[in-house]
């Protein structure tokens, strides 16, 4: 008897304990892990053993073997757990051969969901491998938390990867134990260890994702991505060689490949993997339900009736009628130093912002979806981009500047607004088109002036408070009516950030300028039809120089800093509640972040400066493209296959040009040409298709 259970047999063993099959008085079966006899009285071994139970109890029971009880017998601790009646993944592959098709896809989602639950509990497993995945009747379970550690939000994965610090000679000299890492504590076998583990560095959740990917390859081919005849050779391949992905097809192959990146900072999270894999029709219903619950922050439960979210209450219900401006305190302008590129040799500070109009076919507003579906009338796939027109362009001067812009009548990305810095007045002067293809009109006495994507509305923010409020004027060009909507009381300001895709809502950034930065406190959304504003105050840290944009479906809001080289893209609902985040992206412009289809977003590559671009999947956050370019500012979208940014032209490096560039960084077409000596210039393109 052990812990009140009769011992019926031995299930397995590890370096610290032996696992027995136990039976209770009612006939129910359990698994009992008991510390090995030679470790009795060892306080370190006992502490690690009991820590295993404590960590396992923090994890949602649907993805692991639930801990039922703990105790001590003959001076040795034991753990009583739920018995999972099924083979390990290694045993199943040995018995039945490699997995493929929908079965492999469901295994991938099930195990990734288990890791998501483990990581959400603040735990890194550190020993995920085919032996620790049990295939029960209700789906895969991840067991053995003997090597797990609590990380409680501290990310270990930001360390730069450097394989040169790995001592291969020590391996070849026999100094490596197949069950012990270079560090002080066992962390697994080398075939399923991440490079940072082999290097003796702290292992965070990204190490588990590397092990997950290696395990999936093993399931697909029975060998693994770095198979070799000895532990030293396996370790060398893990550190230096590309993985062999035999037996994998898309989309699983691409997900596994990025999870096997040598640099932990490039690997996606478990939640991101789940979101990508759930787009595939092979995903089973049970896997969908569990995975969707994890990525939305809720545990799976019994079916319930859908709950309708309460609509956000506007700040004021009555429509704001036009009023005459009265002299009063000046509204402070947003500080541009955080998002306008500084002078480059010739003193021209240039920034391109592309107001992308997003199709509504993707449920990417921060709420993870369970199935890949499209709204009625919207193609499910990415639209085929119209070829970039390079011939028969019409050149026109930009009023108030020495710059020239180039258009084609069929362009879907149109220059609708630009602003010029007046050195004399020490402020920016806005020029906005009368329509999507009309003449530019100067608006000198405003902080911002932005045309809606459909060309019907003009939003302007005056330079003075109106009855104590910072307000925005909205002119309906169809009716000629101008209404003023009060947004926030002084001393706060709210500058115009972006229009929604359907031109029905306007997003403003609420905050105050502090020295050379903008300290945001949240955002405001103006309902253009009702002429009311809803203000969302964010209970978030790191809001300095934050910009906001509408998420691709238009329902949510995203936040990103233009100057932070490594950060998380945060998703909020209209009331400012955090929905989710995509970690480890670079600097970007939130209001023009997403491609016209809404399926991609672009930032500088994490940790790197301007001159690099990383393109990500909007739903999962997986990196799709990475390339160098000659951009001197943050790049934005022209269409789904091209970006816009300012570059120095090839003609002797004189002046700057806003160019369309492809995903190799090569120029395709000139949009704006600003010669040397031109005034500082900011241009905004609107995607109108």
C-alpha positions as semicolon CSV with decimal commas, in nm:
position;residue;x (nm);y (nm);z (nm)
1;X;0,000;0,000;0,000
2;X;0,116;0,351;-0,075
3;X;-0,088;0,657;0,016
4;X;-0,393;0,442;0,077
5;X;-0,373;0,278;-0,266
6;X;-0,283;-0,079;-0,354
7;X;0,015;-0,104;-0,588
8;X;-0,081;-0,292;-0,908
9;X;0,233;-0,246;-1,114
10;X;0,509;-0,018;-1,235
11;X;0,427;0,238;-1,503
12;X;0,768;0,398;-1,550
13;X;1,061;0,566;-1,383
14;X;1,278;0,872;-1,400
15;X;1,593;1,005;-1,243
16;X;1,418;1,105;-0,920
17;X;1,121;0,876;-0,887
18;X;0,940;0,561;-0,987
19;X;0,578;0,574;-1,106
20;X;0,341;0,300;-0,993
21;X;-0,013;0,208;-1,089
22;X;-0,235;0,226;-0,782
23;X;-0,591;0,117;-0,716
24;X;-0,831;0,257;-0,458
25;X;-1,099;0,080;-0,259
26;X;-1,353;0,176;-0,524
27;X;-1,142;0,022;-0,800
28;X;-1,040;0,358;-0,941
29;X;-0,687;0,375;-1,077
30;X;-0,424;0,638;-1,001
31;X;-0,059;0,701;-1,082
32;X;0,174;0,733;-0,782
33;X;0,519;0,885;-0,822
34;X;0,751;0,800;-0,532
35;X;1,096;0,942;-0,466
36;X;1,375;0,687;-0,520
37;X;1,509;0,515;-0,206
38;X;1,865;0,646;-0,241
39;X;1,731;1,003;-0,230
40;X;1,553;0,954;0,102
41;X;1,670;1,217;0,347
42;X;1,810;1,439;0,069
43;X;1,648;1,779;0,140
44;X;1,724;1,915;-0,208
45;X;1,570;1,615;-0,383
46;X;1,269;1,624;-0,154
47;X;1,217;1,995;-0,214
48;X;1,232;1,953;-0,592
49;X;0,996;1,658;-0,572
50;X;0,733;1,845;-0,373
51;X;0,777;2,151;-0,593
52;X;0,671;1,933;-0,887
53;X;0,334;1,872;-0,722
54;X;0,289;2,240;-0,637
55;X;0,357;2,348;-0,995
56;X;0,137;2,078;-1,147
57;X;-0,153;2,193;-0,929
58;X;-0,132;2,541;-1,083
59;X;-0,208;2,405;-1,430
60;X;-0,559;2,355;-1,568
61;X;-0,638;1,986;-1,517
62;X;-0,770;1,927;-1,869
63;X;-0,418;1,932;-2,014
64;X;-0,226;1,731;-1,757
65;X;-0,271;1,453;-1,502
66;X;-0,449;1,616;-1,210
67;X;-0,269;1,596;-0,875
68;X;-0,501;1,423;-0,628
69;X;-0,289;1,402;-0,314
70;X;0,064;1,417;-0,175
71;X;0,228;1,257;0,125
72;X;0,539;1,099;0,274
73;X;0,604;0,727;0,316
74;X;0,926;0,579;0,455
75;X;1,083;0,926;0,459
76;X;1,018;0,964;0,087
77;X;0,754;1,199;-0,059
78;X;0,501;1,074;-0,313
79;X;0,251;1,232;-0,551
80;X;-0,085;1,074;-0,634
81;X;-0,213;1,182;-0,975
82;X;-0,496;1,104;-1,210
83;X;-0,418;0,794;-1,415
84;X;-0,420;0,860;-1,790
85;X;-0,508;0,534;-1,961
86;X;-0,309;0,554;-2,279
87;X;0,041;0,522;-2,423
88;X;0,303;0,791;-2,440
89;X;0,358;0,951;-2,778
90;X;0,688;0,768;-2,809
91;X;0,517;0,435;-2,741
92;X;0,241;0,513;-2,991
93;X;0,487;0,600;-3,267
94;X;0,690;0,285;-3,196
95;X;0,374;0,073;-3,206
96;X;0,176;0,232;-3,490
97;X;0,433;0,429;-3,688
98;X;0,451;0,803;-3,768
99;X;0,144;1,024;-3,760
100;X;0,008;1,222;-4,054
101;X;-0,288;1,423;-4,178
102;X;-0,566;1,542;-3,950
103;X;-0,449;1,321;-3,663
104;X;-0,112;1,495;-3,656
105;X;-0,280;1,835;-3,686
106;X;-0,509;1,764;-3,391
107;X;-0,212;1,639;-3,189
108;X;-0,036;1,969;-3,262
109;X;-0,331;2,176;-3,143
110;X;-0,391;1,960;-2,838
111;X;-0,031;1,973;-2,718
112;X;0,004;2,345;-2,797
113;X;-0,313;2,407;-2,596
114;X;-0,162;2,216;-2,305
115;X;0,152;2,429;-2,321
116;X;-0,058;2,746;-2,339
117;X;-0,231;2,645;-2,016
118;X;0,103;2,564;-1,854
119;X;0,251;2,899;-1,956
120;X;-0,060;3,089;-1,847
121;X;-0,010;2,931;-1,506
122;X;0,333;3,097;-1,494
123;X;0,524;2,774;-1,551
124;X;0,783;2,664;-1,805
125;X;0,788;2,284;-1,843
126;X;1,151;2,247;-1,962
127;X;1,116;1,875;-2,040
128;X;0,849;1,852;-2,309
129;X;0,921;1,542;-2,519
130;X;0,743;1,232;-2,660
131;X;0,777;1,048;-2,329
132;X;0,591;1,320;-2,141
133;X;0,292;1,337;-2,376
134;X;0,028;1,079;-2,283
135;X;-0,245;0,997;-2,533
136;X;-0,560;0,954;-2,328
137;X;-0,912;0,912;-2,454
138;X;-0,989;1,282;-2,399
139;X;-0,684;1,412;-2,583
140;X;-0,313;1,449;-2,514
141;X;-0,193;1,524;-2,161
142;X;0,145;1,671;-2,068
143;X;0,296;1,514;-1,757
144;X;0,612;1,522;-1,544
145;X;0,671;1,864;-1,392
146;X;0,986;1,746;-1,219
147;X;1,203;1,986;-1,417
148;X;0,948;2,266;-1,443
149;X;1,009;2,612;-1,306
150;X;0,783;2,903;-1,224
151;X;0,858;3,213;-1,425
152;X;0,557;3,424;-1,315
153;X;0,572;3,660;-1,607
154;X;0,949;3,706;-1,614
155;X;1,053;3,642;-1,970
156;X;1,377;3,453;-2,014
157;X;1,366;3,459;-2,390
158;X;1,511;3,797;-2,472
159;X;1,875;3,690;-2,442
160;X;2,075;3,713;-2,761
161;X;2,153;3,373;-2,908
162;X;2,521;3,291;-2,945
163;X;2,608;2,934;-3,032
164;X;2,981;3,012;-3,004
165;X;2,959;2,980;-2,626
166;X;2,871;2,611;-2,655
167;X;3,157;2,376;-2,572
168;X;3,130;2,089;-2,821
169;X;3,460;1,947;-2,696
170;X;3,307;1,895;-2,354
171;X;3,037;1,686;-2,516
172;X;3,282;1,480;-2,716
173;X;3,498;1,429;-2,408
174;X;3,203;1,266;-2,234
175;X;3,129;1,555;-1,999
176;X;2,768;1,564;-2,116
177;X;2,510;1,341;-1,954
178;X;2,217;1,276;-2,186
179;X;1,978;1,363;-1,905
180;X;2,161;1,666;-1,769
181;X;2,214;2,004;-1,931
182;X;2,529;2,210;-1,901
183;X;2,364;2,405;-1,621
184;X;2,325;2,291;-1,266
185;X;1,985;2,125;-1,299
186;X;1,855;1,851;-1,530
187;X;1,647;1,982;-1,814
188;X;1,593;1,697;-2,060
189;X;1,748;1,504;-2,344
190;X;1,936;1,696;-2,615
191;X;1,709;1,587;-2,902
192;X;1,427;1,796;-2,750
193;X;1,627;2,073;-2,584
194;X;1,634;2,428;-2,712
195;X;1,970;2,589;-2,795
196;X;1,952;2,816;-2,492
197;X;1,916;2,509;-2,270
198;X;2,223;2,349;-2,426
199;X;2,407;2,673;-2,360
200;X;2,313;2,660;-1,993
201;X;2,098;2,970;-2,008
202;X;1,765;3,035;-1,844
203;X;1,486;2,865;-2,037
204;X;1,152;3,038;-2,072
205;X;0,831;2,943;-2,254
206;X;1,010;2,973;-2,589
207;X;1,221;2,671;-2,495
208;X;0,901;2,470;-2,453
209;X;0,789;2,577;-2,801
210;X;1,119;2,453;-2,946
211;X;1,064;2,120;-2,769
212;X;0,703;2,112;-2,891
213;X;0,816;2,154;-3,251
214;X;1,083;1,884;-3,214
215;X;0,821;1,651;-3,067
216;X;0,585;1,715;-3,358
217;X;0,858;1,629;-3,607
218;X;0,925;1,309;-3,412
219;X;0,555;1,223;-3,432
220;X;0,562;1,281;-3,809
221;X;0,876;1,084;-3,896
222;X;0,966;0,878;-3,589
223;X;1,311;1,035;-3,576
224;X;1,303;1,406;-3,500
225;X;1,449;1,718;-3,661
226;X;1,808;1,679;-3,536
227;X;1,851;1,300;-3,522
228;X;2,205;1,166;-3,492
229;X;2,391;0,871;-3,344
230;X;2,526;1,043;-3,034
231;X;2,429;1,310;-2,786
232;X;2,720;1,540;-2,886
233;X;2,622;1,524;-3,253
234;X;2,256;1,587;-3,171
235;X;2,355;1,891;-2,966
236;X;2,575;2,020;-3,247
237;X;2,288;1,990;-3,494
238;X;2,046;2,164;-3,259
239;X;2,285;2,458;-3,236
240;X;2,412;2,486;-3,592
241;X;2,203;2,291;-3,844
242;X;1,868;2,355;-4,003
243;X;1,599;2,109;-3,890
244;X;1,487;1,820;-4,110
245;X;1,108;1,848;-4,136
246;X;1,026;1,515;-4,296
247;X;0,659;1,422;-4,293
248;X;0,522;1,772;-4,234
249;X;0,299;1,966;-4,471
250;X;0,160;2,318;-4,456
251;X;0,040;2,487;-4,247
252;X;0,199;2,276;-3,974
253;X;0,537;2,273;-4,146
254;X;0,569;2,651;-4,141
255;X;0,459;2,677;-3,778
256;X;0,704;2,408;-3,668
257;X;0,986;2,569;-3,865
258;X;0,955;2,907;-3,692
259;X;0,925;2,735;-3,352
260;X;1,264;2,574;-3,424
261;X;1,435;2,911;-3,469
262;X;1,772;2,918;-3,295
263;X;1,694;3,257;-3,143
264;X;1,420;3,220;-2,878
265;X;1,302;3,575;-2,946
266;X;1,182;3,467;-3,291
267;X;0,966;3,179;-3,171
268;X;0,590;3,234;-3,136
269;X;0,400;3,176;-2,817
270;X;0,175;2,875;-2,767
271;X;-0,130;3,099;-2,811
272;X;0,001;3,227;-3,144
273;X;0,061;2,871;-3,263
274;X;-0,293;2,774;-3,165
275;X;-0,447;3,064;-3,356
276;X;-0,254;2,976;-3,671
277;X;-0,337;2,605;-3,655
278;X;-0,707;2,659;-3,584
279;X;-0,745;2,818;-3,926
280;X;-0,700;2,472;-4,080
281;X;-1,011;2,254;-4,133
282;X;-0,836;1,951;-3,979
283;X;-0,880;2,103;-3,635
284;X;-1,123;1,894;-3,431
285;X;-1,414;2,041;-3,234
286;X;-1,272;1,948;-2,893
287;X;-0,934;2,095;-2,983
288;X;-1,105;2,412;-3,108
289;X;-1,304;2,459;-2,788
290;X;-1,008;2,406;-2,558
291;X;-0,774;2,617;-2,767
292;X;-1,023;2,901;-2,809
293;X;-1,079;2,909;-2,436
294;X;-0,706;2,931;-2,367
295;X;-0,629;3,212;-2,608
296;X;-0,926;3,413;-2,483
297;X;-0,811;3,377;-2,125
298;X;-1,092;3,149;-2,006
299;X;-1,093;2,783;-1,913
300;X;-1,312;2,544;-2,114
301;X;-1,649;2,470;-1,962
302;X;-1,990;2,330;-2,052
303;X;-2,179;2,488;-2,342
304;X;-2,360;2,806;-2,247
305;X;-2,578;3,056;-2,424
306;X;-2,379;3,331;-2,594
307;X;-2,348;3,646;-2,389
308;X;-2,403;3,974;-2,569
309;X;-2,161;4,244;-2,476
310;X;-2,308;4,568;-2,352
311;X;-2,263;4,850;-2,595
312;X;-2,030;5,124;-2,482
313;X;-2,213;5,427;-2,344
314;X;-2,118;5,753;-2,514
315;X;-1,981;6,039;-2,309
316;X;-2,270;6,262;-2,414
317;X;-2,586;6,168;-2,595
318;X;-2,685;6,494;-2,763
319;X;-2,540;6,584;-3,099
320;X;-2,296;6,869;-3,095
321;X;-2,427;7,159;-3,301
322;X;-2,191;7,395;-3,481
323;X;-2,075;7,678;-3,258
324;X;-1,856;7,980;-3,298
325;X;-1,508;7,946;-3,158
326;X;-1,433;8,168;-2,861
327;X;-1,095;8,290;-2,758
328;X;-0,956;8,069;-2,488
329;X;-0,671;7,858;-2,372
330;X;-0,470;7,694;-2,650
331;X;-0,492;7,321;-2,697
332;X;-0,148;7,171;-2,687
333;X;-0,023;6,999;-2,999
334;X;0,100;6,643;-2,989
335;X;0,477;6,631;-2,991
336;X;0,595;6,492;-3,322
337;X;0,949;6,404;-3,227
338;X;0,834;6,055;-3,138
339;X;0,703;5,976;-3,485
340;X;0,860;6,209;-3,741
341;X;1,203;6,096;-3,851
342;X;1,478;6,335;-3,749
343;X;1,693;6,530;-3,992
344;X;1,917;6,318;-4,215
345;X;2,223;6,512;-4,333
346;X;2,025;6,749;-4,552
347;X;1,785;6,843;-4,273
348;X;1,472;6,691;-4,424
349;X;1,250;6,513;-4,170
350;X;1,010;6,293;-4,362
351;X;0,748;6,038;-4,263
352;X;0,499;5,842;-4,469
353;X;0,174;5,738;-4,307
354;X;-0,062;5,521;-4,507
355;X;-0,426;5,531;-4,400
356;X;-0,514;5,174;-4,491
357;X;-0,880;5,091;-4,541
358;X;-0,927;4,733;-4,425
359;X;-1,173;4,477;-4,552
360;X;-1,404;4,336;-4,289
361;X;-1,374;3,968;-4,374
362;X;-1,141;3,873;-4,092
363;X;-1,236;3,854;-3,726
364;X;-0,910;4,008;-3,615
365;X;-1,033;4,269;-3,368
366;X;-0,849;4,109;-3,080
367;X;-1,106;3,835;-3,021
368;X;-0,955;3,499;-3,118
369;X;-1,183;3,315;-3,355
370;X;-1,245;2,943;-3,353
371;X;-1,295;2,895;-3,725
372;X;-1,161;3,065;-4,032
373;X;-1,468;3,225;-4,188
374;X;-1,544;3,531;-4,395
375;X;-1,837;3,766;-4,369
376;X;-2,103;3,748;-4,637
377;X;-1,985;3,897;-4,961
378;X;-1,621;3,911;-4,859
379;X;-1,367;3,669;-5,011
380;X;-1,208;3,440;-4,752
381;X;-0,867;3,456;-4,916
382;X;-0,633;3,749;-4,957
383;X;-0,727;3,975;-5,246
384;X;-0,501;3,968;-5,547
385;X;-0,316;4,300;-5,540
386;X;-0,355;4,524;-5,841
387;X;-0,020;4,557;-6,021
388;X;0,171;4,865;-5,916
389;X;0,139;5,116;-6,197
390;X;0,478;5,247;-6,307
391;X;0,394;5,400;-6,647
392;X;0,173;5,690;-6,757
393;X;0,197;5,858;-6,419
394;X;0,067;6,211;-6,371
395;X;0,308;6,442;-6,186
396;X;0,180;6,737;-5,986
397;X;0,341;6,984;-5,744
398;X;0,245;6,975;-5,379
399;X;0,125;7,327;-5,289
400;X;0,337;7,500;-5,028
401;X;0,637;7,273;-5,091
402;X;0,909;7,205;-5,346
403;X;0,798;6,842;-5,367
404;X;0,625;6,662;-5,654
405;X;0,385;6,370;-5,629
406;X;0,302;6,108;-5,892
407;X;-0,034;5,940;-5,944
408;X;-0,212;5,701;-6,178
409;X;-0,592;5,718;-6,224
410;X;-0,624;5,353;-6,121
411;X;-0,426;5,389;-5,797
412;X;-0,611;5,247;-5,498
413;X;-0,373;5,413;-5,252
414;X;-0,428;5,789;-5,282
415;X;-0,242;6,080;-5,130
416;X;-0,516;6,259;-4,932
417;X;-0,330;6,464;-4,670
418;X;0,015;6,605;-4,618
419;X;0,161;6,850;-4,371
420;X;0,456;7,085;-4,408
421;X;0,666;7,217;-4,123
422;X;0,684;7,595;-4,114
423;X;1,017;7,695;-3,967
424;X;0,896;8,053;-3,931
425;X;0,580;7,966;-3,738
426;X;0,743;7,660;-3,577
427;X;0,440;7,445;-3,645
428;X;0,297;7,203;-3,899
429;X;0,052;7,323;-4,165
430;X;-0,199;7,073;-4,303
431;X;-0,310;7,034;-4,664
432;X;-0,607;6,804;-4,725
433;X;-0,785;6,715;-5,046
434;X;-1,141;6,824;-5,113
435;X;-1,210;6,466;-5,223
436;X;-1,013;6,149;-5,284
437;X;-0,882;6,294;-5,610
438;X;-0,958;6,665;-5,572
439;X;-0,744;6,968;-5,505
440;X;-0,550;7,022;-5,184
441;X;-0,678;7,290;-4,946
442;X;-0,461;7,454;-4,680
443;X;-0,577;7,435;-4,316
444;X;-0,343;7,655;-4,117
445;X;-0,526;7,701;-3,788
446;X;-0,567;7,334;-3,691
447;X;-0,349;7,074;-3,526
448;X;-0,476;6,798;-3,757
449;X;-0,691;6,776;-4,070
450;X;-0,769;6,427;-4,206
451;X;-1,002;6,309;-4,484
452;X;-1,215;5,998;-4,427
453;X;-1,148;5,688;-4,642
454;X;-1,468;5,737;-4,843
455;X;-1,385;6,104;-4,902
456;X;-1,710;6,225;-4,744
457;X;-1,593;6,360;-4,407
458;X;-1,319;6,596;-4,301
459;X;-1,201;6,580;-3,939
460;X;-1,018;6,882;-3,796
461;X;-0,893;6,963;-3,447
462;X;-0,869;7,328;-3,357
463;X;-0,588;7,489;-3,161
464;X;-0,801;7,617;-2,873
465;X;-1,017;7,450;-2,613
466;X;-1,391;7,489;-2,669
467;X;-1,572;7,560;-2,341
468;X;-1,295;7,377;-2,161
469;X;-1,293;7,080;-2,401
470;X;-1,053;6,967;-2,667
471;X;-1,289;6,906;-2,957
472;X;-1,294;6,785;-3,315
473;X;-1,488;6,934;-3,605
474;X;-1,643;6,696;-3,857
475;X;-1,757;6,836;-4,192
476;X;-1,992;6,634;-4,409
477;X;-1,887;6,728;-4,763
478;X;-2,211;6,588;-4,903
479;X;-2,438;6,815;-4,698
480;X;-2,194;7,091;-4,609
481;X;-2,281;7,058;-4,240
482;X;-2,006;7,097;-3,980
483;X;-2,051;6,961;-3,627
484;X;-1,823;6,995;-3,328
485;X;-1,779;6,705;-3,087
486;X;-1,627;6,769;-2,744
487;X;-1,385;6,491;-2,651
488;X;-1,185;6,555;-2,330
489;X;-1,154;6,834;-2,073
490;X;-0,838;7,034;-2,032
491;X;-0,561;6,985;-1,942
492;X;-0,594;6,668;-2,152
493;X;-0,573;6,679;-2,528
494;X;-0,701;6,435;-2,790
495;X;-0,533;6,440;-3,128
496;X;-0,682;6,282;-3,440
497;X;-0,525;5,943;-3,497
498;X;-0,717;5,743;-3,759
499;X;-1,045;5,684;-3,941
500;X;-1,221;5,349;-3,935
501;X;-1,245;5,151;-4,257
502;X;-1,613;5,240;-4,303
503;X;-1,561;5,612;-4,227
504;X;-1,813;5,594;-3,941
505;X;-1,573;5,630;-3,650
506;X;-1,277;5,848;-3,569
507;X;-1,000;5,743;-3,330
508;X;-0,819;6,000;-3,115
509;X;-0,517;5,968;-2,886
510;X;-0,587;6,112;-2,540
511;X;-0,302;6,240;-2,324
512;X;-0,062;6,525;-2,260
513;X;0,272;6,630;-2,409
514;X;0,560;6,599;-2,165
515;X;0,882;6,760;-2,286
516;X;0,958;6,588;-2,617
517;X;0,721;6,295;-2,577
518;X;0,350;6,224;-2,567
519;X;0,214;6,062;-2,251
520;X;-0,104;5,886;-2,352
521;X;-0,376;5,804;-2,101
522;X;-0,601;5,619;-2,344
523;X;-0,807;5,680;-2,654
524;X;-1,140;5,820;-2,767
525;X;-1,373;5,700;-3,041
526;X;-1,606;5,949;-3,209
527;X;-1,927;5,814;-3,362
528;X;-1,959;6,026;-3,673
529;X;-2,332;5,963;-3,720
530;X;-2,432;6,035;-3,359
531;X;-2,166;6,303;-3,310
532;X;-2,069;6,160;-2,970
533;X;-1,739;6,055;-2,816
534;X;-1,654;5,755;-2,598
535;X;-1,335;5,793;-2,394
536;X;-1,142;5,486;-2,277
537;X;-0,886;5,536;-2,000
538;X;-0,626;5,258;-2,006
539;X;-0,494;5,100;-1,689
540;X;-0,170;5,013;-1,861
541;X;0,196;5,087;-1,818
542;X;0,429;5,192;-2,098
543;X;0,199;5,442;-2,271
544;X;0,466;5,698;-2,353
545;X;0,469;5,779;-2,728
546;X;0,200;5,519;-2,788
547;X;-0,011;5,547;-3,102
548;X;-0,344;5,376;-3,159
549;X;-0,516;5,227;-3,459
550;X;-0,829;5,035;-3,539
551;X;-0,786;4,657;-3,549
552;X;-0,852;4,503;-3,892
553;X;-1,222;4,432;-3,841
554;X;-1,268;4,781;-3,699
555;X;-1,422;4,673;-3,370
556;X;-1,114;4,690;-3,151
557;X;-0,815;4,916;-3,103
558;X;-0,444;4,834;-3,111
559;X;-0,159;5,018;-2,939
560;X;0,206;5,034;-3,036
561;X;0,498;5,266;-2,963
562;X;0,682;5,422;-3,254
563;X;1,018;5,427;-3,077
564;X;1,036;5,101;-2,880
565;X;1,257;4,852;-3,060
566;X;1,109;4,551;-2,880
567;X;0,751;4,555;-2,748
568;X;0,411;4,388;-2,753
569;X;0,127;4,482;-2,987
570;X;-0,172;4,526;-2,755
571;X;-0,537;4,475;-2,851
572;X;-0,823;4,648;-2,664
573;X;-1,198;4,662;-2,695
574;X;-1,373;4,995;-2,735
575;X;-1,392;5,042;-2,358
576;X;-1,018;4,997;-2,311
577;X;-1,018;4,639;-2,180
578;X;-0,710;4,443;-2,285
579;X;-0,812;4,151;-2,506
580;X;-0,479;4,001;-2,604
581;X;-0,130;4,092;-2,714
582;X;0,127;3,979;-2,968
583;X;0,468;3,986;-2,800
584;X;0,809;4,070;-2,940
585;X;0,746;4,301;-3,233
586;X;0,942;4,609;-3,329
587;X;0,861;4,976;-3,372
588;X;0,560;5,053;-3,588
589;X;0,282;5,302;-3,658
590;X;-0,034;5,159;-3,502
591;X;-0,278;5,370;-3,700
592;X;-0,137;5,240;-4,031
593;X;-0,013;4,902;-3,915
594;X;-0,225;4,651;-4,106
595;X;-0,224;4,559;-4,473
596;X;-0,528;4,635;-4,694
597;X;-0,660;4,278;-4,647
598;X;-0,607;4,304;-4,272
599;X;-0,421;3,973;-4,268
600;X;-0,073;4,116;-4,215
601;X;0,097;4,387;-4,015
602;X;0,446;4,533;-4,038
603;X;0,699;4,672;-3,792
604;X;1,071;4,714;-3,779
605;X;1,222;4,379;-3,687
606;X;1,239;4,336;-3,307
607;X;1,547;4,489;-3,152
608;X;1,654;4,651;-3,479
609;X;1,635;5,003;-3,613
610;X;1,487;5,147;-3,930
611;X;1,614;4,968;-4,239
612;X;1,459;4,633;-4,154
613;X;1,101;4,516;-4,193
614;X;0,922;4,220;-4,039
615;X;0,580;4,120;-4,172
616;X;0,354;3,921;-3,939
617;X;0,030;3,727;-3,958
618;X;-0,234;3,949;-3,794
619;X;-0,419;3,665;-3,625
620;X;-0,139;3,446;-3,491
621;X;0,148;3,697;-3,479
622;X;0,378;3,456;-3,662
623;X;0,655;3,619;-3,863
624;X;0,595;3,579;-4,238
625;X;0,868;3,790;-4,397
626;X;1,190;3,958;-4,286
627;X;1,404;4,174;-4,513
628;X;1,642;4,468;-4,518
629;X;1,551;4,789;-4,699
630;X;1,675;5,142;-4,754
631;X;1,389;5,307;-4,566
632;X;1,479;5,603;-4,349
633;X;1,153;5,585;-4,153
634;X;0,893;5,331;-4,044
635;X;0,740;5,156;-4,343
636;X;0,367;5,130;-4,408
637;X;0,145;4,955;-4,663
638;X;0,077;5,024;-5,031
639;X;-0,095;4,690;-5,096
640;X;-0,060;4,344;-4,945
641;X;0,269;4,282;-5,126
642;X;0,431;4,626;-5,114
643;X;0,525;4,891;-4,859
644;X;0,571;5,268;-4,868
645;X;0,862;5,446;-4,704
646;X;1,100;5,737;-4,751
647;X;1,438;5,654;-4,905
648;X;1,732;5,840;-5,046
649;X;1,715;5,813;-5,426
650;X;1,987;5,645;-5,628
651;X;2,063;5,970;-5,812
652;X;2,356;6,084;-5,605
653;X;2,174;6,075;-5,271
654;X;2,003;6,412;-5,323
655;X;1,678;6,473;-5,140
656;X;1,427;6,207;-5,043
657;X;1,161;6,005;-5,219
658;X;0,854;5,826;-5,092
659;X;0,877;5,496;-5,276
660;X;0,681;5,176;-5,314
661;X;0,914;4,887;-5,220
662;X;0,865;4,511;-5,245
663;X;0,940;4,243;-4,987
664;X;1,303;4,227;-5,094
665;X;1,348;4,597;-5,019
666;X;1,381;4,690;-5,387
667;X;1,209;5,008;-5,514
668;X;0,912;4,966;-5,748
669;X;0,781;5,320;-5,799
670;X;0,827;5,679;-5,681
671;X;0,525;5,839;-5,514
672;X;0,670;6,169;-5,389
673;X;0,998;6,337;-5,476
674;X;1,130;6,594;-5,225
675;X;1,453;6,764;-5,338
676;X;1,734;6,875;-5,113
677;X;1,632;7,180;-4,912
678;X;1,261;7,099;-4,917
679;X;1,067;7,168;-4,600
680;X;0,996;6,884;-4,359
681;X;0,708;6,688;-4,501
682;X;0,459;6,426;-4,381
683;X;0,230;6,249;-4,628
684;X;-0,077;6,031;-4,568
685;X;-0,200;5,777;-4,820
686;X;-0,552;5,634;-4,802
687;X;-0,638;5,292;-4,938
688;X;-0,967;5,347;-5,121
689;X;-1,048;5,018;-5,295
